[in-house]
């Protein structure tokens, strides 16, 4: 025993020994020293009355390889002395404590932290920040809603801690805060340089019916649909896609409202400035059909220059109802320039002009009175269109179908696809019309046969067809009708004509007038009373009416004959 320790009791000696050891509490993070490395862990001295072993599993392979006797190591005191009297330490919990402290400092100082997206949950994403799981709400992921959250899993992103609660083990993160801050800096820098005429790079952010919004770097500009292309487009999506990177021209900039109008077509010269020289009237050119409407086809002659070929300019001979019957979108066609107006940016084109006009020689091939054959192509209320060999249609008007029959509709005699023969009545080159006649294939009975067959004074057996207030229509033969005026009927006083005759009944009448020009025949029953054949007529009518119990037309005529004899 040394002189310094002489006179010190054993109890005092124990107290001095205990004083050399520090006092430690559960839950503290302290500095330790590695005093030995074993296969399954390391022995750590923290200046306590005993050492503790930290399990190898709490180290990464890299950390384990770097450890050696004498290495410093921060550990977490789980239990100063467990039931076995051993000190229990944890390196992992010490690391977590350091992360929480770092996150608290980042929250207080608004310093960004990095996190790895682990998974997707309802309302947002789970993020690993230094081994601690935090929540990134969907509204805080980006400046705009993100549709595909799964695409972010596994990515490392910078975020800001906007809420932290150690007791509840709760961390809320935001990436949008950083993006807004960055966007604000970009906006200020962009606004400082913006001016009309400036070429600037941007990214298509959104597409609407009227244009596209382009992110220029912190500020959005509108690229209107009319400023996308010198040519005609129906929707911006035909040219642009969200996310496309493009260079645009600043057309207008209002610094107060921060509104920016952009142009894409202005990067290239206006093709219409030289269109009149390149597309002279009557010149032949080739183009691509880009769109169809009810009234024609738009044909692209070059980028930004389109012309319209109207349906009326597609065929010399066919009545084109819709351009789709002739062309399709993307077809390459040859056309002729009919007119051009650079001021209104309009070019009229013709397709039929690339072929000879059959009407130029039609008068040479067809003469009035000539017989032709063709196929019925169409039937209308007013006539039948007949296709002739040159592709030209001729019209048989309903009035030229029959001399004698009253044709209400051509379908009564013709059907589509039927081959017919007709006579050319008229060729109108100016109006591009050919009039045909079907009835003219035969002689007009009103000029040849009818005048002889139905001379004035001729007695005719005819069939009642219709009774009107002004007379009775009768059929003389198929297709030939006549009229017995009311004044030429024999009607008993107090009776009507319908009481004397009925449709389908056969009566004898006398022709009293024949008008060939008007194709009309007038007949009379009353005139029979003055003829020598009146008696025979009376007998005939009487036989027709013998079954009637009341006064008949026959008895009425007989009475009239008796009066005439007396």
C-alpha positions in Angstrom: 0.0 0.0 0.0 1.4 3.4 -0.9 1.8 6.3 1.4 -1.2 8.1 -0.4 -3.5 5.3 0.4 -2.4 4.6 3.9 -5.0 5.4 6.5 -7.9 4.9 3.9 -10.5 2.4 4.9 -11.8 -0.3 2.6 -15.2 1.3 2.4 -13.6 4.6 1.3 -11.5 2.7 -1.2 -14.7 1.2 -2.8 -16.3 4.6 -3.0 -13.3 6.0 -4.8 -13.4 3.1 -7.3 -17.1 3.7 -8.0 -16.4 7.4 -8.5 -14.0 6.6 -11.4 -17.0 5.2 -13.3 -19.5 7.6 -14.9 -23.2 7.5 -14.2 -25.3 6.4 -17.3 -29.0 6.4 -17.8 -31.2 4.3 -20.0 -32.0 5.9 -23.4 -28.8 8.0 -23.6 -26.5 8.0 -26.6 -22.9 8.0 -25.5 -19.4 7.7 -27.0 -17.7 4.3 -26.7 -14.5 2.6 -27.7 -14.0 -0.8 -29.4 -11.8 -2.8 -27.1 -12.1 -6.1 -28.9 -13.6 -7.6 -32.1 -15.2 -11.0 -32.2 -16.8 -13.1 -34.9 -20.3 -12.3 -33.7 -19.8 -8.7 -32.5 -17.5 -6.1 -30.8 -16.7 -5.4 -27.2 -17.4 -1.8 -26.4 -16.2 0.3 -23.4 -18.2 3.3 -22.5 -16.4 4.1 -19.2 -18.9 2.1 -17.2 -18.2 -0.5 -14.6 -18.6 -3.1 -17.3 -18.3 -3.5 -21.0 -21.0 -4.7 -23.5 -21.0 -6.6 -26.7 -22.7 -5.0 -29.8 -24.0 -7.6 -32.2 -22.4 -7.8 -35.7 -25.9 -7.7 -37.3 -26.2 -4.0 -36.3 -23.4 -3.1 -38.7 -23.4 -2.8 -42.5 -20.7 -4.9 -44.2 -18.8 -1.7 -44.9 -19.1 -0.5 -41.3 -18.0 -3.9 -39.9 -15.0 -4.0 -42.2 -13.8 -0.6 -41.0 -14.1 -1.5 -37.2 -10.9 -2.3 -35.3 -9.7 -2.2 -31.7 -9.6 1.4 -30.6 -12.3 2.6 -33.0 -14.8 5.1 -31.6 -18.4 4.1 -31.7 -21.6 5.9 -30.6 -24.1 3.6 -28.9 -27.5 3.8 -27.3 -28.0 2.5 -23.7 -30.9 0.2 -23.7 -30.4 -1.1 -20.2 -27.5 -0.2 -17.8 -27.9 -3.5 -16.1 -30.3 -6.2 -17.1 -31.5 -9.1 -15.0 -28.3 -10.9 -15.7 -26.3 -7.9 -14.5 -25.1 -7.0 -18.0 -24.9 -3.7 -19.8 -27.0 -3.7 -23.0 -26.0 -1.3 -25.9 -27.4 -0.7 -29.4 -25.6 0.9 -32.3 -28.8 0.9 -34.5 -30.8 2.8 -32.0 -28.0 5.3 -31.6 -28.0 5.8 -35.4 -31.8 6.3 -35.3 -31.4 8.9 -32.5 -28.9 10.8 -34.6 -31.2 10.7 -37.6 -34.1 12.0 -35.6 -31.9 14.8 -34.3 -30.7 15.6 -37.9 -34.4 15.6 -39.1 -35.3 17.9 -36.3 -32.5 20.3 -37.2 -33.5 20.1 -40.9 -37.1 20.9 -40.0 -36.1 23.9 -37.8 -33.7 25.2 -40.4 -35.9 24.3 -43.5 -32.9 22.3 -44.9 -33.8 19.8 -47.6 -33.2 16.1 -46.9 -33.0 13.1 -49.3 -35.4 10.1 -49.1 -36.0 6.9 -51.0 -39.6 6.2 -52.1 -40.5 2.8 -50.6 -44.1 2.2 -51.4 -47.5 3.6 -52.3 -50.3 3.9 -49.8 -53.7 5.6 -49.7 -53.1 9.4 -50.0 -49.4 9.3 -50.8 -46.0 7.6 -50.5 -43.9 6.0 -47.8 -40.3 7.4 -47.8 -37.1 6.1 -46.2 -35.1 9.0 -44.7 -31.9 7.7 -43.1 -33.7 4.5 -42.0 -36.8 6.3 -40.6 -40.1 6.1 -42.5 -41.9 9.3 -43.4 -45.1 10.1 -45.3 -45.1 12.1 -48.5 -48.7 13.2 -49.2 -49.9 13.1 -52.8 -50.6 16.8 -52.9 -46.9 17.4 -51.9 -45.3 15.2 -54.5 -45.2 17.7 -57.4 -46.5 21.0 -58.6 -49.2 19.1 -60.6 -51.0 15.9 -59.7 -49.0 12.8 -60.5 -51.1 10.1 -62.1 -48.6 7.3 -61.9 -47.3 7.1 -58.4 -45.8 3.7 -58.8 -43.3 5.1 -61.3 -41.7 7.0 -58.4 -41.0 3.9 -56.3 -37.2 3.4 -55.8 -36.3 6.9 -56.7 -34.2 9.2 -54.4 -35.7 12.6 -54.2 -35.0 15.8 -52.3 -37.7 16.8 -49.8 -38.4 19.1 -46.9 -39.6 18.1 -43.5 -42.8 20.1 -42.9 -43.9 18.2 -39.7 -42.1 16.1 -37.2 -43.3 14.4 -33.9 -40.7 12.1 -32.2 -43.2 10.7 -29.7 -45.7 9.7 -32.3 -42.9 8.6 -34.7 -44.5 10.8 -37.3 -42.7 12.6 -40.1 -44.4 14.5 -43.0 -42.4 15.5 -46.0 -43.0 17.8 -49.0 -41.3 17.9 -52.4 -43.6 20.5 -53.7 -42.2 23.1 -51.3 -38.8 22.8 -52.9 -40.2 22.7 -56.4 -42.2 25.9 -55.8 -39.1 27.6 -54.4 -37.0 26.5 -57.4 -39.8 27.5 -59.8 -39.9 30.9 -58.2 -36.2 31.4 -58.8 -36.5 30.2 -62.4 -39.5 32.5 -62.9 -37.6 35.6 -61.7 -34.7 34.7 -64.0 -37.0 34.1 -66.9 -39.0 37.2 -66.5 -35.8 39.3 -66.4 -34.9 38.1 -69.9 -38.3 37.8 -71.6 -39.0 40.1 -74.6 -40.9 39.9 -77.9 -38.9 38.1 -80.6 -36.8 36.0 -78.1 -36.2 32.3 -79.0 -36.7 30.3 -75.8 -36.7 26.6 -74.9 -39.7 25.2 -73.2 -41.6 22.0 -72.3 -45.3 21.3 -73.3 -47.1 21.3 -69.9 -50.7 21.0 -71.0 -52.8 20.8 -74.2 -56.3 22.2 -74.7 -58.6 22.6 -77.7 -57.4 26.1 -78.3 -53.6 25.6 -77.8 -50.8 24.4 -75.6 -49.3 25.8 -72.4 -45.5 25.7 -72.5 -43.3 25.8 -69.3 -40.6 28.3 -70.1 -38.9 27.9 -66.7 -41.0 29.1 -63.8 -43.6 30.7 -66.0 -46.1 29.3 -68.5 -46.7 30.7 -72.0 -49.7 30.1 -74.3 -49.0 28.6 -77.7 -52.3 29.3 -79.5 -53.4 26.7 -82.1 -53.2 29.4 -84.9 -49.5 29.9 -84.1 -48.5 26.3 -84.1 -48.4 25.8 -87.9 -48.7 27.8 -91.0 -51.0 25.0 -92.2 -54.5 24.2 -90.9 -54.7 21.8 -87.9 -57.9 20.7 -86.1 -56.3 20.1 -82.7 -52.9 20.9 -81.1 -52.5 17.2 -80.2 -52.0 16.5 -84.0 -48.6 18.2 -83.6 -47.7 18.3 -79.9 -47.6 15.9 -76.9 -47.3 16.7 -73.2 -43.6 16.6 -72.2 -42.4 17.6 -75.7 -39.3 19.9 -75.6 -39.4 22.6 -78.2 -38.1 26.0 -79.0 -40.6 28.8 -79.4 -40.7 32.5 -80.2 -42.0 35.1 -77.7 -44.7 37.0 -79.6 -46.1 39.2 -76.8 -45.3 39.7 -73.2 -47.3 41.6 -70.6 -45.0 42.1 -67.6 -47.8 43.3 -65.3 -50.0 40.3 -65.8 -47.1 38.0 -66.6 -48.9 36.7 -69.7 -46.8 35.3 -72.5 -47.9 34.6 -76.0 -45.8 32.1 -78.0 -45.4 31.1 -81.6 -43.9 28.0 -83.2 -44.7 28.6 -86.9 -42.9 32.0 -86.7 -39.6 30.2 -86.6 -39.9 29.6 -90.3 -40.9 32.0 -93.2 -44.6 32.3 -94.1 -45.0 30.0 -97.2 -47.9 32.1 -98.4 -45.5 35.0 -99.2 -44.3 33.1 -102.3 -47.4 30.9 -102.9 -48.7 33.0 -105.8 -45.4 32.5 -107.7 -45.1 28.8 -107.0 -48.8 28.0 -107.7 -49.8 29.9 -110.7 -53.4 29.6 -112.1 -53.7 26.6 -114.5 -50.5 25.0 -113.2 -50.6 21.2 -112.5 -49.2 20.1 -109.1 -49.3 17.1 -106.8 -50.5 17.2 -103.2 -51.6 15.1 -100.3 -55.2 14.9 -99.1 -55.2 15.9 -95.5 -58.8 16.2 -94.6 -62.3 15.7 -96.0 -65.5 17.7 -95.5 -69.0 17.5 -96.9 -68.2 20.1 -99.5 -64.7 19.0 -100.6 -61.2 17.8 -99.9 -58.3 19.9 -98.4 -55.0 19.1 -100.2 -51.6 20.0 -98.8 -49.3 21.4 -101.5 -46.5 22.0 -99.0 -46.2 22.5 -95.3 -48.4 25.4 -94.4 -50.1 25.7 -97.8 -53.4 23.9 -98.4 -56.0 24.2 -101.1 -59.6 23.2 -101.4 -60.9 20.9 -104.2 -64.7 21.4 -104.1 -66.9 18.3 -104.8 -68.1 20.1 -108.0 -64.5 20.1 -109.3 -63.8 16.4 -108.8 -65.6 14.9 -111.8 -66.8 16.1 -115.2 -69.6 13.6 -115.4 -70.5 12.2 -111.9 -72.5 14.1 -109.4 -70.2 13.6 -106.4 -72.2 13.6 -103.2 -69.2 13.4 -100.9 -65.4 13.6 -101.5 -64.9 10.2 -99.8 -66.4 8.7 -102.9 -63.4 9.9 -104.9 -60.4 10.3 -102.5 -59.2 9.3 -99.1 -57.0 11.0 -96.5 -53.3 10.6 -97.3 -54.0 10.0 -101.0 -51.5 11.6 -103.4 -53.5 13.4 -106.1 -52.8 15.6 -109.1 -54.7 18.8 -109.3 -54.9 22.1 -111.3 -54.8 25.5 -109.7 -58.1 27.3 -110.5 -57.5 30.4 -108.4 -55.3 31.7 -105.6 -55.6 34.6 -103.1 -52.6 35.0 -100.9 -54.4 37.7 -98.8 -57.1 35.3 -97.7 -54.8 32.3 -97.9 -57.1 30.4 -100.2 -56.4 28.2 -103.2 -59.1 26.7 -105.3 -58.1 23.4 -106.9 -59.7 21.1 -109.5 -59.2 17.4 -110.0 -61.5 17.0 -113.1 -59.4 19.5 -115.0 -56.5 17.0 -115.2 -58.7 15.0 -117.6 -60.3 16.1 -120.9 -63.8 17.4 -120.6 -66.2 15.0 -122.4 -68.6 17.9 -122.9 -66.1 19.5 -125.3 -66.9 16.8 -127.8 -70.4 15.8 -126.7 -72.2 17.7 -129.5 -70.0 15.9 -132.1 -71.0 12.5 -130.7 -74.7 13.1 -130.0 -77.3 14.7 -132.2 -81.0 15.5 -131.6 -83.2 12.6 -132.7 -80.4 10.1 -132.3 -81.2 6.8 -130.5 -78.9 5.8 -127.6 -78.7 3.0 -125.1 -77.7 3.4 -121.4 -78.3 2.1 -117.9 -80.7 3.7 -115.4 -78.4 5.1 -112.8 -80.8 7.0 -110.6 -84.6 7.6 -110.2 -86.1 10.8 -108.9 -89.6 12.2 -108.6 -89.1 14.2 -111.9 -87.4 11.6 -114.0 -84.7 8.9 -114.6 -81.0 9.5 -115.1 -79.5 7.3 -117.8 -75.7 6.7 -117.9 -74.3 7.1 -121.4 -71.0 5.5 -122.6 -68.9 8.7 -122.1 -69.8 8.7 -118.4 -72.3 11.5 -119.0 -75.9 11.2 -117.6 -79.0 12.1 -119.7 -82.4 12.7 -118.1 -85.6 11.2 -119.2 -88.2 13.5 -117.7 -91.3 12.0 -116.3 -93.3 13.8 -119.0 -91.3 12.1 -121.7 -92.0 8.5 -120.6 -95.4 7.9 -122.1 -97.7 9.7 -124.5 -100.9 8.3 -123.1 -100.3 7.0 -119.5 -100.2 9.4 -116.6 -96.9 8.5 -115.0 -96.6 9.8 -111.4 -93.1 8.3 -110.8 -90.5 6.8 -113.1 -90.3 3.7 -110.9 -93.7 2.7 -112.4 -91.9 1.8 -115.6 -88.1 1.8 -114.8 -85.8 0.3 -112.2 -82.2 1.2 -111.3 -79.7 -0.8 -113.3 -82.1 -1.4 -116.2 -80.8 -1.0 -119.7 -83.0 1.3 -121.8 -83.1 2.9 -125.2 -84.0 6.5 -125.6 -84.0 9.4 -128.1 -81.9 12.5 -127.7 -84.3 15.5 -127.5 -81.8 18.3 -126.6 -78.0 18.8 -126.0 -77.2 21.8 -123.8 -73.4 22.3 -123.8 -73.5 25.4 -121.7 -75.5 23.8 -118.9 -74.0 20.4 -119.5 -77.3 18.6 -119.9 -78.8 16.0 -122.2 -82.5 15.6 -122.4 -83.7 12.2 -123.4 -87.1 10.8 -124.4 -88.6 7.3 -124.0 -92.0 7.8 -125.5 -90.4 9.3 -128.6 -89.2 5.8 -129.6 -92.7 5.4 -131.1 -94.9 7.7 -133.0 -97.2 10.0 -131.0 -100.6 8.4 -131.2 -102.2 11.9 -130.8 -100.6 12.9 -134.1 -101.1 9.6 -136.0 -103.9 7.3 -134.7 -106.1 9.1 -132.2 -107.4 11.9 -134.5 -108.7 9.2 -136.9 -109.9 6.8 -134.2 -111.9 9.5 -132.3 -113.2 11.9 -134.8 -116.0 14.2 -133.8 -119.3 12.4 -134.1 -117.9 9.0 -133.4 -119.8 6.8 -131.0 -117.7 5.1 -128.4 -118.3 2.4 -125.7 -116.3 3.8 -122.8 -115.7 2.9 -119.2 -116.5 5.3 -116.3 -113.3 6.0 -114.4 -114.0 8.9 -112.1 -117.0 11.2 -111.3 -116.3 14.8 -110.6 -118.5 17.8 -110.0 -117.8 19.1 -113.5 -118.2 15.8 -115.4 -117.4 12.1 -115.8 -114.0 10.8 -116.8 -114.1 7.8 -119.1 -111.5 5.5 -120.5 -111.6 5.1 -124.3 -108.7 2.7 -124.5 -105.7 2.0 -122.3 -103.9 5.3 -121.7 -106.6 7.4 -123.5 -109.2 9.2 -121.4 -112.0 11.5 -122.3 -114.4 13.8 -120.3 -118.2 13.9 -120.5 -118.9 17.4 -119.1 -121.8 17.7 -116.7 -123.7 19.7 -119.3 -123.5 16.7 -121.6 -124.9 14.2 -119.2 -128.6 13.2 -119.0 -129.5 13.5 -115.3 -133.0 13.3 -113.8 -134.1 16.4 -112.0 -133.2 16.1 -108.3 -130.6 13.5 -109.0 -126.8 13.6 -109.2 -124.5 12.2 -111.8 -123.3 9.6 -109.3 -126.9 8.4 -109.2 -126.9 7.8 -112.9 -123.5 6.2 -113.5 -120.8 4.6 -111.3 -117.0 3.8 -111.8 -116.5 0.7 -113.8 -119.8 1.0 -115.7 -119.7 1.0 -119.5 -121.6 3.7 -121.3 -122.0 4.8 -124.9 -121.1 8.4 -125.7 -120.5 10.6 -128.7 -117.3 12.5 -129.5 -118.2 16.1 -129.6 -114.7 17.7 -129.5 -111.1 16.6 -130.2 -108.1 18.9 -129.2 -104.9 17.2 -130.4 -102.7 20.0 -129.1 -104.1 19.8 -125.6 -104.6 16.0 -126.0 -108.2 16.2 -124.8 -111.4 14.5 -126.0 -114.8 15.7 -125.0 -117.8 13.4 -125.2 -121.6 13.6 -124.8 -124.5 11.3 -123.8 -127.1 14.0 -124.3 -126.0 14.3 -128.0 -127.2 10.8 -128.6 -130.9 11.8 -128.3 -130.7 13.6 -131.6 -129.1 10.8 -133.6 -130.8 8.1 -135.6 -129.0 5.6 -133.4 -130.6 7.1 -130.3 -133.1 4.3 -130.0 -130.4 1.7 -130.0 -128.4 3.7 -127.5 -131.4 3.9 -125.2 -131.9 0.2 -125.4 -128.3 -0.4 -124.6 -128.2 1.8 -121.5 -131.6 0.4 -120.4 -130.1 -3.1 -120.5 -127.2 -1.9 -118.4 -129.6 -0.4 -115.8 -132.3 -3.1 -116.0 -131.6 -4.3 -112.5 -132.2 -0.9 -111.0 -135.7 -0.4 -109.5 -135.4 3.4 -109.7 -135.3 5.7 -112.7 -132.1 5.0 -114.7 -130.1 6.8 -117.3 -131.6 4.4 -120.0 -135.2 5.1 -119.0 -134.5 8.8 -118.9 -133.2 8.7 -122.5 -136.2 6.7 -123.6 -138.5 9.3 -122.1 -136.6 12.0 -123.9 -136.9 10.1 -127.2 -140.7 9.8 -126.8 -140.9 13.5 -126.2 -138.9 14.2 -129.3 -141.2 12.0 -131.5 -144.4 13.7 -130.1 
